[in-house]
Amino acid sequence: MADKSSDSSAELTNFVQGLLQQMSARFQVMSDNIVHKIDDMGTKIDNLEATIAELLEQAGQEQQQPVAGGKEHS
């Protein structure tokens, strides 16, 4: 009877180890996906900041130039 118990115990141990390995692999994939999405978001934010800086620079230049057809005060 002790032989059956040790076989059952070994099977349970193998099952739990397999389950833990599967969970670990799934968490690693999820973690990798999250890191990838964060990197993508960071790139998009950097691009957005650059675009905003360009727009602000253009707006500043437009304010300094007189409007075409407008009257200049002397």
Backbone hydrogen bonds in HBPLUS format (Angstrom, degrees):
<---DONOR---> <-ACCEPTOR-->    atom                        ^
c    i                          cat <-CA-CA->   ^        H-A-AA   ^      H-
h    n   atom  resd res      DA  || num        DHA   H-A  angle D-A-AA Bond
n    s   type  num  typ     dist DA aas  dist angle  dist       angle   num
A0005-SER N   A0001-MET O   3.24 MM   4  6.56 157.4  2.29 148.2 154.3     1
A0006-SER N   A0002-ALA O   3.02 MM   4  6.24 156.1  2.08 146.0 151.6     2
A0007-ASP N   A0003-ASP O   3.00 MM   4  6.20 152.3  2.08 144.6 152.6     3
A0008-SER N   A0004-LYS O   2.84 MM   4  6.03 160.1  1.88 149.8 155.4     4
A0009-SER N   A0005-SER O   2.84 MM   4  5.98 152.7  1.92 142.4 150.7     5
A0010-ALA N   A0006-SER O   2.88 MM   4  5.99 153.8  1.95 141.2 148.2     6
A0011-GLU N   A0007-ASP O   2.89 MM   4  6.12 156.2  1.95 147.5 154.1     7
A0012-LEU N   A0008-SER O   2.96 MM   4  6.15 158.5  2.00 145.7 151.5     8
A0013-THR N   A0009-SER O   2.92 MM   4  6.13 158.0  1.97 146.1 152.4     9
A0014-ASN N   A0010-ALA O   2.88 MM   4  6.10 162.4  1.91 149.5 154.2    10
A0015-PHE N   A0011-GLU O   2.84 MM   4  6.04 157.3  1.89 148.0 154.8    11
A0016-VAL N   A0012-LEU O   2.89 MM   4  6.09 166.2  1.91 153.0 156.2    12
A0017-GLN N   A0013-THR O   2.90 MM   4  6.08 161.2  1.94 150.6 156.2    13
A0018-GLY N   A0014-ASN O   2.92 MM   4  6.06 159.7  1.96 147.7 153.3    14
A0019-LEU N   A0015-PHE O   2.89 MM   4  6.11 157.5  1.94 149.3 156.0    15
A0020-LEU N   A0016-VAL O   2.87 MM   4  6.08 158.7  1.92 150.4 156.0    16
A0021-GLN N   A0017-GLN O   2.92 MM   4  6.15 152.6  1.99 146.1 153.8    17
A0022-GLN N   A0018-GLY O   2.95 MM   4  6.21 156.9  2.00 148.5 154.6    18
A0023-MET N   A0019-LEU O   2.94 MM   4  6.18 162.2  1.97 149.9 154.9    19
A0024-SER N   A0020-LEU O   2.87 MM   4  5.99 157.5  1.92 145.2 151.8    20
A0025-ALA N   A0021-GLN O   2.93 MM   4  6.13 158.4  1.98 147.3 152.7    21
A0026-ARG N   A0022-GLN O   2.93 MM   4  6.18 159.3  1.97 150.7 156.4    22
A0027-PHE N   A0023-MET O   2.88 MM   4  6.09 160.5  1.91 151.9 157.3    23
A0028-GLN N   A0024-SER O   2.96 MM   4  6.13 149.8  2.05 144.5 152.9    24
A0029-VAL N   A0025-ALA O   3.02 MM   4  6.29 157.1  2.08 148.0 153.4    25
A0030-MET N   A0026-ARG O   2.93 MM   4  6.18 163.6  1.96 150.9 155.6    26
A0031-SER N   A0027-PHE O   2.81 MM   4  5.93 157.4  1.86 145.3 152.1    27
A0032-ASP N   A0028-GLN O   2.88 MM   4  6.07 161.1  1.91 149.0 154.0    28
A0033-ASN N   A0029-VAL O   2.94 MM   4  6.18 157.3  1.99 149.0 155.2    29
A0034-ILE N   A0030-MET O   2.94 MM   4  6.18 157.1  1.99 149.8 155.9    30
A0035-VAL N   A0031-SER O   2.95 MM   4  6.19 165.4  1.97 154.4 158.0    31
A0036-HIS N   A0032-ASP O   2.93 MM   4  6.11 157.9  1.98 146.8 153.3    32
A0037-LYS N   A0033-ASN O   2.92 MM   4  6.14 159.1  1.96 148.8 154.2    33
A0038-ILE N   A0034-ILE O   2.90 MM   4  6.13 154.1  1.96 150.1 157.6    34
A0039-ASP N   A0035-VAL O   2.92 MM   4  6.17 156.7  1.98 148.5 154.8    35
A0040-ASP N   A0036-HIS O   2.94 MM   4  6.23 157.8  1.99 148.8 154.8    36
A0041-MET N   A0037-LYS O   2.89 MM   4  6.07 157.6  1.94 145.7 152.0    37
A0042-GLY N   A0038-ILE O   2.87 MM   4  6.09 154.1  1.93 147.1 154.4    38
A0043-THR N   A0039-ASP O   2.99 MM   4  6.29 154.0  2.06 147.7 154.1    39
A0044-LYS N   A0040-ASP O   2.95 MM   4  6.24 159.1  1.99 150.8 156.6    40
A0045-ILE N   A0041-MET O   2.86 MM   4  6.11 154.3  1.92 149.7 156.9    41
A0046-ASP N   A0042-GLY O   2.93 MM   4  6.16 158.4  1.97 147.2 153.1    42
A0047-ASN N   A0043-THR O   2.95 MM   4  6.23 158.8  2.00 149.5 155.1    43
A0048-LEU N   A0044-LYS O   2.89 MM   4  6.08 154.0  1.95 144.8 152.4    44
A0049-GLU N   A0045-ILE O   2.85 MM   4  6.08 160.4  1.89 153.5 158.3    45
A0050-ALA N   A0046-ASP O   3.00 MM   4  6.24 155.6  2.06 146.3 152.8    46
A0051-THR N   A0047-ASN O   2.94 MM   4  6.16 157.1  1.99 147.6 153.9    47
A0052-ILE N   A0048-LEU O   2.89 MM   4  6.12 161.1  1.93 152.6 157.7    48
A0053-ALA N   A0049-GLU O   2.94 MM   4  6.12 158.2  1.99 146.1 152.2    49
A0054-GLU N   A0050-ALA O   2.97 MM   4  6.22 155.5  2.03 146.4 153.0    50
A0055-LEU N   A0051-THR O   2.91 MM   4  6.17 159.0  1.95 150.4 156.3    51
A0056-LEU N   A0052-ILE O   2.86 MM   4  6.08 160.0  1.90 152.4 157.8    52
A0057-GLU N   A0053-ALA O   2.93 MM   4  6.09 153.2  2.00 143.5 151.2    53
A0058-GLN N   A0054-GLU O   2.87 MM   4  6.13 159.6  1.91 150.4 155.9    54
A0059-ALA N   A0055-LEU O   2.85 MM   4  6.04 157.9  1.89 148.5 154.9    55
A0060-GLY N   A0056-LEU O   2.93 MM   4  6.11 152.9  2.00 144.3 151.3    56
A0061-GLN N   A0057-GLU O   3.03 MM   4  6.29 151.7  2.12 146.5 153.8    57
A0062-GLU N   A0058-GLN O   2.94 MM   4  6.17 153.8  2.01 149.2 156.4    58
A0063-GLN N   A0059-ALA O   3.08 MM   4  6.28 148.3  2.18 143.6 151.2    59
A0065-GLN N   A0061-GLN O   3.28 MM   4  6.53 138.0  2.47 142.4 152.3    60
A0070-GLY N   A0067-VAL O   3.06 MM   3  5.37 158.1  2.11 130.0 132.0    61
